[in-house]
Amino acid sequence: MFDYLIVGAGYSGSVLAERIATQLNKKVLVVDRRSHIAGNAYDYYNEDGILVHKYGPHWFHTNDKNVFDYLSRFTEWRFHYHRVKSYVDGMLLPIPINHDTLNTLYGLKLTSPKEVQAYYDSVKVSIANPKNSEEMVISQVGEDLYQKFFKGYTLKQWDLNPKDLAASVTARIPTRTNRDDRYFTDTYQGVPKHGYTEMFVKMLSHPNISIMLQTDYKNIINDIKFNKLIYTGPIDSFFDYKFGKLPYRSLRFEHETFNQENYQGYQQINYPNDYDFTRIVEWKHATGQKSPVTTITREYSLLAEGDMEKYYPIPKEDNHELYKKYKAEVDKLENVFFCGRLADYKYYNMDQVVARALSIFEKNIANTI
Ligand SMILES: Cc1cc2nc3c(=O)[nH]c(=O)nc-3n(C[C@H](O)[C@H](O)[C@H](O)COP(=O)(O)OP(=O)(O)OC[C@H]3O[C@@H](n4cnc5c(N)ncnc54)[C@H](O)[C@@H]3O)c2cc1C
C-alpha cells in the first residue's frame, strides 16, 4: 500500500517523491517506463568513458536561490559559465548577439555599448506589437541579423516559419550591447559535479521511496494500492488521446568520439544556416572532464511520430487550445496532480520545473493531509 503513486522519475516526479517521503513521512512508489531515473536530464558514461547527456545537453542555470539551495542538498556543483558560438558566414560568433558579434560579422569598429545600441536602433524595424517570432526578432535587431542567426535555426528546430510561431518563442532571446559572451547571465550556473544522474540517485535514496523502472504505469495501476496519483507523463496519453494527439518535436542524436583531446574548442556551436543538424555539443568543455579522447554530439530536430521520444511541445495557438481541453478534464479529477513538461504541455527549464514541483508540494500536497 502506497500513499502516492508517482508516474515519472524526472525532476517533477523525483522532487515530489523526495518532499513527500522526507517531509510527510509517506510511502511513495515512483514508476518510469525508461530503464533509468532522472528523466530527460539523465547522463551516463559512454563506452569511451565520457560523460554524456542522453537526451540532449542540459546546462543548468537559475536566479532562484531557493531552487539552487534545494538541489545543492543532493549535489556539489561544477560552477561554469555556459558559452555558445553560432557558425555564421564561415565565422564562429558569440550568441546571444553582442558587441563582438557585430564588430566581427560586419567589420565594424563600435567602441561602446552606446554605439552598439545606436547600431541596433539603426537597423531594427519599428513594430509596436510584434505578433510572431519573426516580428519579435526584427523589431529588436533588424532583418539581416534575423536572417543570419534566427530564421534558419528556427526552421530547422521547429520546421515552422518564424512567422507562424508565437512571439513568445523568441521574446526571451537577449541581445547585448556589451562584450558579455555568456549564454545565460543567471547567478547560479554549471552542472552537477558528478553528473545529473548521481544527483537524482541521492534525491530518491530514502526508505519511503520505492522505484519501478521499465514500467508503464498503465500496466500496473490496477495491481497497486495507492491513495493519490502524481502524473508527470504526457497529458494526452493519460486520457487515451480522446481529443487527439498533442504534437511534439523530437530529436535525433549522432554521437562520435575522436582520438584527440579537443574537437571544436567550445561546449556548443549552433549551425543556423549550414548542415542539417542544429548544433554540435562537445561535452568535456561543460563537464570539465579530463581525457585523451573527446565525444561530440550532433543534434537533428524532427517531428515526434509513433514511439519517438517527445522533446519540445510546439508553441502554437491551436495546440494550446487542444491542451486546454485536456486540462479541463484534469480539473475534474480528485487526488490526481499533474506536473511537468509533458503533463502541462509546456517547456520548462530545469529550475522552473523544480520550482513548480516545490510549489505544488507546498500548496496542494503538504496542505491537504
Ligand atoms: C533537448 C532538451 C534540452 C534541454 N536543455 C535544458 C537546459 O540546457 N537547461 C534547462 O534548464 N533545461 C533544459 N531542458 C528542460 C528539461 O529537460 C526539463 O525541464 C525537465 O526534463 C522536465 O522534467 P519533467 O520531470 O517534467 O519531465 P521528464 O524529465 O521528461 O520526466 C518525465 C518522465 O515520465 C516518464 N513517463 C512518461 N510517460 C510514462 C508512463 N506512461 N509510464 C511511466 N513513466 C512515464 C518518462 O519516461 C520521463 O522519464 C531541456 C529539454 C530538452 C528536451
PDBQT file of the ligand as one rigid body, heavy atoms in Angstrom, charges set to zero:
ROOT
HETATM    1  C1  LIG A 401      16.789  18.648 -25.692  1.00  0.00    +0.000 C 
HETATM    2  C2  LIG A 401      16.491  19.332 -24.395  1.00  0.00    +0.000 A 
HETATM    3  C3  LIG A 401      17.471  20.108 -23.823  1.00  0.00    +0.000 A 
HETATM    4  C4  LIG A 401      17.202  20.755 -22.629  1.00  0.00    +0.000 A 
HETATM    5  N1  LIG A 401      18.181  21.538 -22.109  1.00  0.00    +0.000 NA
HETATM    6  C5  LIG A 401      17.954  22.212 -20.970  1.00  0.00    +0.000 A 
HETATM    7  C6  LIG A 401      18.951  23.084 -20.451  1.00  0.00    +0.000 A 
HETATM    8  O1  LIG A 401      20.023  23.255 -21.036  1.00  0.00    +0.000 OA
HETATM    9  N2  LIG A 401      18.670  23.748 -19.293  1.00  0.00    +0.000 N 
HETATM   10  C7  LIG A 401      17.490  23.587 -18.629  1.00  0.00    +0.000 A 
HETATM   11  O2  LIG A 401      17.302  24.198 -17.567  1.00  0.00    +0.000 OA
HETATM   12  N3  LIG A 401      16.519  22.742 -19.100  1.00  0.00    +0.000 NA
HETATM   13  C8  LIG A 401      16.726  22.060 -20.245  1.00  0.00    +0.000 A 
HETATM   14  N4  LIG A 401      15.763  21.217 -20.741  1.00  0.00    +0.000 N 
HETATM   15  C9  LIG A 401      14.493  21.061 -19.998  1.00  0.00    +0.000 C 
HETATM   16  C10 LIG A 401      14.483  19.849 -19.041  1.00  0.00    +0.000 C 
HETATM   17  O3  LIG A 401      14.743  18.666 -19.757  1.00  0.00    +0.000 OA
HETATM   18  C11 LIG A 401      13.117  19.782 -18.356  1.00  0.00    +0.000 C 
HETATM   19  O4  LIG A 401      12.938  20.913 -17.549  1.00  0.00    +0.000 OA
HETATM   20  C12 LIG A 401      12.917  18.532 -17.480  1.00  0.00    +0.000 C 
HETATM   21  O5  LIG A 401      13.241  17.358 -18.143  1.00  0.00    +0.000 OA
HETATM   22  C13 LIG A 401      11.473  18.448 -17.043  1.00  0.00    +0.000 C 
HETATM   23  O6  LIG A 401      11.328  17.411 -16.106  1.00  0.00    +0.000 OA
HETATM   24  P1  LIG A 401       9.982  16.586 -16.023  1.00  0.00    +0.000 P 
HETATM   25  O7  LIG A 401      10.094  15.740 -14.814  1.00  0.00    +0.000 OA
HETATM   26  O8  LIG A 401       8.810  17.475 -16.147  1.00  0.00    +0.000 OA
HETATM   27  O9  LIG A 401       9.973  15.691 -17.352  1.00  0.00    +0.000 OA
HETATM   28  P2  LIG A 401      10.875  14.474 -17.787  1.00  0.00    +0.000 P 
HETATM   29  O10 LIG A 401      12.291  14.689 -17.407  1.00  0.00    +0.000 OA
HETATM   30  O11 LIG A 401      10.578  14.218 -19.204  1.00  0.00    +0.000 OA
HETATM   31  O12 LIG A 401      10.307  13.249 -16.926  1.00  0.00    +0.000 OA
HETATM   32  C14 LIG A 401       9.064  12.625 -17.224  1.00  0.00    +0.000 C 
HETATM   33  C15 LIG A 401       9.249  11.124 -17.056  1.00  0.00    +0.000 C 
HETATM   34  O13 LIG A 401       7.962  10.495 -17.161  1.00  0.00    +0.000 OA
HETATM   35  C16 LIG A 401       8.169   9.213 -17.735  1.00  0.00    +0.000 C 
HETATM   36  N5  LIG A 401       6.912   8.712 -18.293  1.00  0.00    +0.000 N 
HETATM   37  C17 LIG A 401       6.182   9.261 -19.284  1.00  0.00    +0.000 A 
HETATM   38  N6  LIG A 401       5.107   8.507 -19.547  1.00  0.00    +0.000 NA
HETATM   39  C18 LIG A 401       5.149   7.441 -18.696  1.00  0.00    +0.000 A 
HETATM   40  C19 LIG A 401       4.330   6.311 -18.496  1.00  0.00    +0.000 A 
HETATM   41  N7  LIG A 401       3.225   6.093 -19.228  1.00  0.00    +0.000 N 
HETATM   42  N8  LIG A 401       4.670   5.438 -17.517  1.00  0.00    +0.000 NA
HETATM   43  C20 LIG A 401       5.791   5.609 -16.776  1.00  0.00    +0.000 A 
HETATM   44  N9  LIG A 401       6.614   6.672 -16.947  1.00  0.00    +0.000 NA
HETATM   45  C21 LIG A 401       6.310   7.578 -17.890  1.00  0.00    +0.000 A 
HETATM   46  C22 LIG A 401       9.221   9.493 -18.810  1.00  0.00    +0.000 C 
HETATM   47  O14 LIG A 401       9.874   8.296 -19.186  1.00  0.00    +0.000 OA
HETATM   48  C23 LIG A 401      10.128  10.508 -18.130  1.00  0.00    +0.000 C 
HETATM   49  O15 LIG A 401      11.270   9.896 -17.543  1.00  0.00    +0.000 OA
HETATM   50  C24 LIG A 401      15.965  20.600 -21.967  1.00  0.00    +0.000 A 
HETATM   51  C25 LIG A 401      14.978  19.809 -22.567  1.00  0.00    +0.000 A 
HETATM   52  C26 LIG A 401      15.223  19.202 -23.768  1.00  0.00    +0.000 A 
HETATM   53  C27 LIG A 401      14.130  18.405 -24.417  1.00  0.00    +0.000 C 
ENDROOT
TORSDOF 0
